[in-house]
């Protein structure tokens, strides 16, 4: 449970940093106060985790030949589409992630992945490693 919460916070922080770095990726909180902004980022991290696990896993299995054929470069497009799906899902709630276009989504997914990886490396010594 603690590992799940740490990953959720890492993804929320990575998403926050992505919105700072990438001009075409924005987050609209459900209220203007600081608590609402934090909850919005945590909600988006949760939605992204669910979408990436369920839909992303299925797409990766079905599109495996394309991954092999393109030497994995198709993963940039798939991750961009998954981020756009998260934006659409959060839009159904009336707040959340806004992406200005497809290529902003691809760039945002690339930056989000790199930042999540770096933050995970930084936090890993703190959480310990279980085999």
C-alpha positions as CSV (number, residue, x, y, z in Angstrom):
1,X,0.0,0.0,0.0
2,X,2.8,2.4,0.8
3,X,4.6,1.6,-2.4
4,X,1.3,2.4,-4.3
5,X,1.0,5.8,-2.5
6,X,4.7,6.6,-3.2
7,X,4.2,5.9,-6.9
8,X,1.1,7.9,-6.9
9,X,2.8,10.9,-5.4
10,X,5.8,10.5,-7.8
11,X,3.5,10.5,-10.8
12,X,1.6,13.5,-9.4
13,X,4.9,15.5,-8.9
14,X,6.1,14.4,-12.4
15,X,2.8,15.6,-13.9
16,X,3.1,18.9,-12.1
17,X,6.6,19.4,-13.4
18,X,5.5,18.4,-16.9
19,X,2.8,21.2,-16.8
20,X,5.6,23.6,-15.9
21,X,8.0,22.5,-18.6
22,X,5.6,21.8,-21.5
23,X,3.5,24.8,-22.7
24,X,0.8,22.7,-24.3
25,X,-0.1,20.7,-21.2
26,X,-2.2,22.4,-18.6
27,X,-4.1,21.4,-15.5
28,X,-7.4,23.0,-14.5
29,X,-8.2,22.3,-10.8
30,X,-11.8,22.0,-9.6
31,X,-11.3,25.0,-7.3
32,X,-8.8,27.8,-7.1
33,X,-7.3,26.9,-3.7
34,X,-4.0,25.0,-3.1
35,X,-5.6,21.9,-1.6
36,X,-7.8,21.5,-4.8
37,X,-4.7,21.8,-7.0
38,X,-2.9,19.0,-5.0
39,X,-6.0,16.8,-5.1
40,X,-6.4,17.4,-8.8
41,X,-2.8,16.3,-9.5
42,X,-3.3,13.2,-7.3
43,X,-6.5,12.4,-9.1
44,X,-4.8,12.8,-12.5
45,X,-1.9,10.6,-11.4
46,X,-4.4,7.9,-10.3
47,X,-6.4,8.1,-13.6
48,X,-3.1,8.0,-15.5
49,X,-2.0,4.9,-13.6
50,X,-5.3,3.1,-14.2
51,X,-5.3,4.0,-17.9
52,X,-1.7,3.1,-18.3
53,X,-2.2,-0.3,-16.6
54,X,-5.4,-1.4,-18.2
55,X,-5.5,0.2,-21.7
56,X,-1.8,0.6,-22.1
57,X,-1.2,-3.0,-21.2
58,X,-3.8,-4.2,-23.7
59,X,-2.4,-1.9,-26.5
60,X,1.1,-3.1,-25.9
61,X,0.1,-6.7,-26.2
62,X,-1.9,-6.1,-29.4
63,X,0.6,-3.8,-31.0
64,X,3.7,-5.9,-30.1
65,X,4.6,-6.4,-33.8
66,X,4.6,-2.7,-34.3
67,X,6.9,-2.3,-31.3
68,X,9.3,-4.8,-32.9
69,X,9.0,-3.2,-36.3
70,X,9.7,0.3,-35.2
71,X,12.2,-0.7,-32.5
72,X,10.0,0.7,-29.8
73,X,9.5,4.2,-31.3
74,X,5.7,3.5,-31.5
75,X,5.7,3.7,-27.7
76,X,6.0,7.5,-28.0
77,X,2.8,7.6,-30.0
78,X,1.0,5.1,-27.7
79,X,2.0,7.0,-24.6
80,X,0.9,10.3,-26.2
81,X,-2.5,8.7,-27.0
82,X,-2.8,7.4,-23.4
83,X,-2.1,10.9,-22.1
84,X,-4.8,12.3,-24.4
85,X,-7.2,9.6,-23.1
86,X,-6.5,10.7,-19.5
87,X,-7.2,14.3,-20.6
88,X,-10.5,13.2,-22.1
89,X,-11.5,11.2,-19.0
90,X,-10.7,14.1,-16.7
91,X,-12.6,16.4,-18.9
92,X,-15.7,14.3,-18.2
93,X,-15.4,15.3,-14.6
94,X,-15.3,19.0,-15.6
95,X,-11.7,19.6,-14.5
96,X,-8.3,18.1,-14.9
97,X,-5.8,17.8,-17.7
98,X,-5.9,19.9,-20.9
99,X,-3.6,19.1,-23.9
100,X,-3.5,21.5,-26.8
101,X,-2.9,18.9,-29.5
102,X,-1.7,15.5,-30.4
103,X,2.0,16.4,-30.6
104,X,1.8,18.3,-27.3
105,X,0.4,15.0,-25.8
106,X,3.3,13.0,-27.3
107,X,5.9,15.5,-25.9
108,X,4.1,15.7,-22.6
109,X,4.1,11.9,-22.3
110,X,7.8,11.7,-23.1
111,X,8.6,14.4,-20.5
112,X,6.2,12.8,-17.9
113,X,7.9,9.4,-18.4
114,X,11.4,10.8,-18.0
115,X,10.5,12.8,-14.9
116,X,8.7,9.9,-13.3
117,X,11.7,7.7,-13.9
118,X,14.1,10.3,-12.5
119,X,11.9,10.9,-9.4
120,X,11.6,7.2,-8.9
121,X,15.4,6.8,-8.9
122,X,15.7,9.6,-6.4
123,X,13.0,8.2,-4.0
124,X,14.1,4.5,-4.4
125,X,16.8,4.6,-1.8
126,X,14.3,6.1,0.7
127,X,11.6,3.4,0.2
128,X,13.9,0.4,0.1
129,X,13.8,-2.4,-2.3
130,X,11.9,-5.6,-1.7
131,X,12.7,-8.7,-3.7
